[in-house]
Amino acid sequence: MTYVSKILTSTALGLTLAMSPVLAIAETPDNMLVIANRIDDITTLDPAESFEFAGSDVSRNVYGRLVNFDPLNLDAGYKPDLAASWTVSDDGKTITFTMRDGVKFHSGNPVSAEDAEFSLRRAVILNKTPSFILTQFGFTADNVATTIVANGNTLSITTDKRYATSFVLNCLTAVIGGIVDKKTVMANEVDGDMGNSWLKTNSAGSGAYKVVSWKPNDSVTLQSNPDFYQGAPAMKRVIVRHVQESATQRLLLEKGDIDVARNLNPEDVAGISGKDGIAVDSELRGRLMYMAFNQKHPELSKPKVRLALKYLPDYKGMQDSFLKGQYTIHQAFLPRTYLGAIDDKPFSLDVAKAKALMAEAGVSGFEIEVGVREAQERIEIAQSLQNSFAQVGVKLNITVGTAKQILTRYRARELDMYLGAWGPDYPDPQTNAGTFAFNPDNSDEKKATGLLAYRNAWDPGAMNQAVEAAVIEGDRDKRAKMYQDMQRQHQMESPFGVMFQKIEQTGRRANVKNLNLGGAITSVSYWPVTK
């Protein structure tokens, strides 16, 4: 029997959208890009607070950063963006950026070093979920006035110790590195919130697009910026519609009502493959599918119980059936292609081993709740786990909700177990090591919700020091070895069971060109797209 509790049912949503007169068009305009995607994870559009997949897609197109990526050449790494150049002090602690001349925000205000200073200081002071990406360099609300400083057309940032310059710059490519229009933001400040309430639903960037509207669980509409310094985008408007069901996305794509379908299951991918006017793209992403166990639970906090549960997923069975072509087995916290990534797969479905470990732990069975986002493949993974967990006496009750609902409970440490995905914020191994294996203050009061270890109430112990040592190691080979060793220990000891790495299969109309989903950095750029 399957035990599933739904917080919010949206099964009919896709069918409603399919019949909606708004979408009932023969073909999208040549200068408009219409995308079907699951965007129920968006909780805010403020780059200092946004920390979800769909929100990252919006930010990537709305906000410039000091350094950024070329969406048509991701392998080249970061390059100058709003900063035209930079220099590094002899002690390696201070990076001084010279701002690019002539760039304007959507408001018409010039982009200045003062705006960059304000944006980075603001992100630290607000201390929202992704703030650790900046505070790991020693920035605090008390010291940003002296460590993040504008001087004319330059901005200097001074870290607490010497880090690899590439590591610092890679972090600045994250969503939290988005530069906002200080004048516009502060004109909308309420009760000292530095414009946070206003930026949740509005934008103040200098990127290729500005936000026209965001309707939660419905759509995001972006309007092109004709003055974008890299050139006016060919797509004058981008509309991303929340369409939950794969079958509905496929129908809309086949009808020509949308240009891109981003959440097709293997059956629907097979159904559109080879059809005239439709193409399918496959791209290995940095996104990992994992299960995590709350260490506040008396049974899940036992090391042998945690280990036992990692021998219960039917990894190969899921990969070869309902996840076929869209996920590949991967069991470590660094995705393939990252420095220090390993391909070790110590776990496979082994009920007898799981039972033995449970017996050694003195546990015969218990009942737990798992929170799952309302997405077909995640629900199917949860149901598969439910069946295999039952074979060792663990009753898994599945609670399904919108991404926002489930993530809110996960971040509050309320779920016994979480099943979901994690994508890296920047192309450096620290992006995942610093959240899967780092949690120096496990107290409830800390509220370090950006750290996955914290969300699961897990104190990694000596692994905290290992993470701190790896991030400052200057020898590339030694650093890679440190992350490799760390992951092997993490596999066996942590409350995380990494199961799969994402292969994103996207359906698109064949006339859509230069759509790049962002590779391992997991966010898409719309401005190079043409039809």
N, C-alpha and C positions, 0 to 999 in steps of 0.2 A: 504493500500500500504506500502511496506517496503522500507525504504530509507537506502541504504548501500553503502558507498564509500570504495573502497579497495585501500590501498597504494600499496600493493604487492599481486598479485594473484599467489597462488601456488597450485591450485586445481589439476593441472596435475602433480605436483611433485611426489606425492605418486605413481601414475600410472607409471611414468617414472622409479622410483626406483624399482617398482615391476617387470618391464621388463628388468632391468639392468643386463647385464651379470656378473657384479661384485657380485650381490646378488643371481644369479641363481646357487646356489649350493645345492646339495642334502641334506647335513647335515653339521652343523658346526663342526669343529675339537674338539676333547675331551679337548684340552687345550686352547680353545678360547671361549670367551663369546661375543656374538653379540646381541646388544640391539637396539630396535626401540623406539625412544623417540622424543619428540619435544624439540629441543635444540636451537631454534632460539633466545632464550633470552640471550645466552652467549654474553657478550660484551668484556670480558677480562678474562684471566686466572691468573692474579696477585692476590694473596690472600689479599693484602692490598686494592684492588679495587673491586674484584668480589663480587656481591651482588644479584645474580640471582639464580633461582632454579637449572638449569642444570650446571651452573658454580660451585655451591656448591658440586654437585656430583663429579665433577672432583677433586676439592680441597681436599675433604674428603679422597681420595685415593692417592693423590700425596704428601701432606704435613703432617708431624707430628706436634704435638702441645705440649706444656708443659704438659697439661692434655688433656685427650680425653675420648671417650666412647668405651666400648666393644660392637661391633656390634651384638654379639650373646647374650648379656645380658644388654640391654639398661636400664632396670629398676634399675640396680646397680648404675647408675649415673656415674659421671666422675671418672677417675682413672689415675694413673701416666702414662705418655707416654714418651716424651723426657726428662721430669724431673722425676727422680726416686723417689723423695720425696720432702717435703717442710716443713717449719716451719713458725709460725706466731708470730710476736712481741707482747709484752705484751699490747701495745696500740691498737693492731689489725689493724694497718695501713700498716705494711711492711710484705710482704710474701717473703721468701727466698727459692728459688728452687735449689736443687742439681741436676745437669744434669746426665743423664744416661751415663755410660761409654760404649765405643765401638760402638756407632751408627755412621754410615756414610751417607753422602748425596749421591745422584746418581753419583756425580762427583768423589766420592772417598774421598772427604774432610771430616774430622771428624766433627760431630755435637758438637758445643761448646756453652758455656754460652755467648760468644761474638756474635755468630750467633743469639741467642735468643734476646740478647740486641739490636742488629742491626735490627732485624725483627720487634720488637714491637716499637722501636723508629721510624723506617722507616714508619710504618703504621700511626703513629701520625703526623709525619712531612709531609707526602704526602697529608694527609687530604682528602682522597677520600670518596666516599659515605658512606661506613660502619665505618668510623673512630670514629663516636660517641660511638660505643661500647666500645672503650678504653678511649676516652676523657671524658666520663661521670665520670671517676674516678679522674679527675683533671689533667690528663696528657696534656701537650701542647708542641708545638715545642720549646718553650723557656725553659721548665723545664725538658725535658726528660733526659738531661745529668746528672741530679741529682736524678731523680725519678725512672729511669730504668737503673740499673747499674750492670754490670758483674764484678765478682771478682774471678779469678781463675775458678773453676768449679761450681760456684754458680751465680745465677741471683737474684737480689732483686728488687722488685717493691714496691713503696711507694705511696699509694693513699692519696688524699687530706683530707679524714676523714675516720673514721672507718665504714666499710661495713661488712655485713655478708661474711665470707670467702667463703662460698658456692656460693654466688652471683658472686664474683670476678672470682673464678675458672670456674664457668659455662660460663662466658663471654669469657674466654680464650679458650673454646672449639669451638667458632665460627670460621668461615672461616678466619677472619682477624687475628686469633691467630696462623696461619700457620707459621712455622719457615723456613726461606729461607737460602740458602747457600750464606753467605755474599761475599766470595771471587769470586764466579761465577757471582753473580748478579752485583757486582761493576765492574767486568771486562767488563760488557756489559752496563755500564752507558753511557748515552748520554746527554750532556748539563745539568748535575746536576740532572737528573731525577731519580737517585737511582735505575736504571735498570727497571723503570716502562714500558717503551716502549718495551723492550725485553721480560719482563715477561708477557706481554699481550698475547703472542703466544708461549711462551716457559715455561719450569718449572725448578726449582732448589730446589727440595725437598728431603726428606729422606724417604718418604712413600713407600707403597707397589708397586706403579706404577709411571712411569714417562711419560710425554706427548711426544708422537712421532709426532703427528700432530693435528692441529685443523683447519678445513675448515669451515668457518662460514656458517650456514644454510645447512650443508652437513654432517659432521662427526667429531668425536673426536676419536683418536686412542691412547691407552695407552699400554705401554710395562712393563712387570713385573720387579720388582727389586729383583734379586736373593739373594741379601744381606740384604733384609728387616729383621730388628732385631726380628720380631715376626715369621719369617719363610717365605720361598719363596712361593708366591701364586701358587695355582694349575692352575689358568687361566693365561697363559703366555702373552696373549694379550686380551685386551678388546676393542671392537669397538662399539661405540654408533653412530647410524645413525639417521639423522633427517628424520623422516617419518611423515608427517603431518596428513594423513588421517587414521582414525580407520580401515576402511575396508582394506586398504593396509597392515597395521600392522597385522591384522588378517590373511590375505592371506599368508604373509611371515612366520608367526608363524606356520600355518598349513602345509606349504611346508617344514618346517625345515630349512629355510634360515636364521632365527633368533632364538635366544634362549628365548628372553624376549620381550613382547610387553607391553608398559607402558601407552598407551593412548587409550585404547579400550573403546568404548561407550557401554551402557547397552545392546544394540542389539547384538553387536559382542561378548560381554562377554557371553551372553546367547547362542550364536551360537557355541562357543568352549567348553562350559561347558559339561563335560561328555565324551569328545572325547578322544580316546586312545592316550596316549603319551603327553597329555596337561593337565596342572593344572591351577587353578585360585586362586590367593591369594587376600584376602581382609584385609585391614589394615587401622585403623583410623589414619589419619595424623593430624598434627598441622595446615595444610594449610586452610586458610579462603577465601571464595569468598565474595567480598564486592563491593559496589558502593560508589563513593565519589564525592562530589560536590565542585567545585572551588569557594572559597569565594570572588574571584575578580569579579565574575559574579553578576550583580546588583540584579537579582531575587533569585538566589541560595543562596545568602548571608542572605536572610531573614529567621529567625528561623522557622516560621510557614510553609514556603515553603519547607525547608529541611525536616521538620517533615512530611508534607503531602506526599512527595515522598517516604517515608519509608512505607506508607500504600498502595503503588501501586504494588509492586512485588507480583506475585502469587506464594508465597513461597511453599505452599503445592502442587499446581498444577505442578510446575516444579520438586519438589522433587519426586513426584509420577509418572512422565512421563519420559522425556528425561534425567533426572538426577538420575533415579531410581537405587538404590544400590551404587551410587558413591558420593552422597552428602547428608548430613542430615541437616535439618534446624538448624541454630545456629545464634544468633543475638547479640553476645557480642564479644569484641575484644580479650578475652583470650580463647584459645581453650579448649575443654574438656580435662581433665587429668591434667591441670595446677593448681597450687596453686591459689585460689581465683576465679576460673572459676564459672560462673553462667549459669543456664539453662533457664533464663527468656526469654520469647518470646512475647514481648509486641505488635508486629506488625503482621498483616495478611492483605490479600487483602481486602481493604475497600474503594471503590471509593467514596462513599458518605462522609466519614470522610475526605478523601483527598480534596474533593471539598470544604468542609466547612472550612478547614484550609487555603486553597488557598484564599477563599473569605475573611476570617479574615485578611489575609495578604494584601488584596487589589490587588491581582494578578489574572488576568483572563486567561492568557496563554502566552507562550513564546517559543522560539526555541533554542535548545542547541545541541552541538556536544558531543558524547560519543566516547572515544577511547577504542578499544577492540583488544586484541591479536587474531591472526588468529588461533583459536581453535574452533572446532565444538560446544562444549557445551557452550563456552562463547558467541559465536555469537547467539546461540539459546536463551540464557538468555537475551541478548541485544534485540533481536527481541520480546521476551515476554514483556520486559519493555517498548519497543517502543509502543506496542499495548495498554498497560494499562496506560502509561503516556498520550497517546492521548485522553483518556477519561476525562482528566481534562484540556485539551487544551495545553499540553506540547508536542511540536513536537521534537522528538528525532532522530537526524541524526547520523547514525552509521558509524564510520570510522574504518576500519579493516586494520591492518598491522602486520608486524613481531613484536615480543615482543620488540626487540631493538628499532624499530621505535616508537612504542607506549610509551614505558617507557621513552625514551628520551624526548618526548613532555610532558609527565606527570611530570617528574622531573623538567622540565623548567616552570611548571605552565601554560602551553599553552592550556590544554584541559578544556572544561567546566565541563566535567564529565568523570570519569574513571571507568571502570568495569574490575576487575582483581582479582588476588589472592595474599595473603601475608602469608608467613610462618615464624615461629619464628626462631631466630638465635641461641638461647641457651635455656635450659630448666628452665627458671625462669620467673615469670610474668612480670618483668621489660622489657623483650625483646619486648613485644607488648605495654605495658603501655607507655614505653619510646618513642614510635613512633606514636601510634594512639592518644595519649592524652598529648603529650609534644612538645612544640615548643616555647621556651622562647624568641626567636628573630625572628619575622615574616618578617623582611625586605628582600627585593629581594637580597640585597648585601650579606646576610648571606649564602645563597646557601646551606642550611642544607638539602640536597636532600635525606639523609637517613631517615628523619623523614616524615612520611605520613602526619602529621598535616601541616608541612611546604609545602609539595607538593600541598596541597589544600588551601594554604594561610590562614590557620585558626589559630587564637590565642586562645588557650584553657583557657586563663585567670587563675583563681585560681586553675584550674586542674593541671597546671604546678607545683604548690607548693604541691599539693596532691601526685603527682608522686614522687617528691623529698623526701617527708616524708615517703612514703611507702617503698622506696628502702632501707632505713636505719633502719626501724623498726625491732627490734630484736625478738619480740614475734611473733611466727609463726601465731597464731590464730588472733592476732590483725592485722597483715599484710594482711592476707587473707581477713578479713573484710574490710580493706581499699580499696583493689582492687575490691571487690564486690560492694561497694558503688560507687566507681569511674565509674565502667562499667554501672551501672544503670543511672547515670547522663549522661554519654557519649551517651548511647542509645538515650536519648531524646533530647540532645542539640547539639551533634556534626554533622558535615557534612558527617559522615560515616554511611552507612547502611550495616552492616554485615548481610549476608543472609544465608550462608551455611558453613559447615565444611566438608572437603574432606574425603571420604572413598576411598582409592586407590585400584582399582581392577586391578591386573596385571596378564596377561597371560604369562605362561612360559612352556617350554618343561619340562616334568616330571622328566627328568634326571638331571635337574639343582637343586642343593641343597644349603642350607644356604644362599639364597639370602634374605638379610634383607634391607628393604627400609628406615630404620632409624626412624620409628615411628614419634613422634611429632617434632623431630629435622630436618626432611625433607631432609635427604641426604643419599644416598645408599653407602654401603661398598662392594667392589668387592673381596677383598682378602680372605674372608672365603669361597667363592663359589667353589663348586666342581661339577663334572659331573660323 
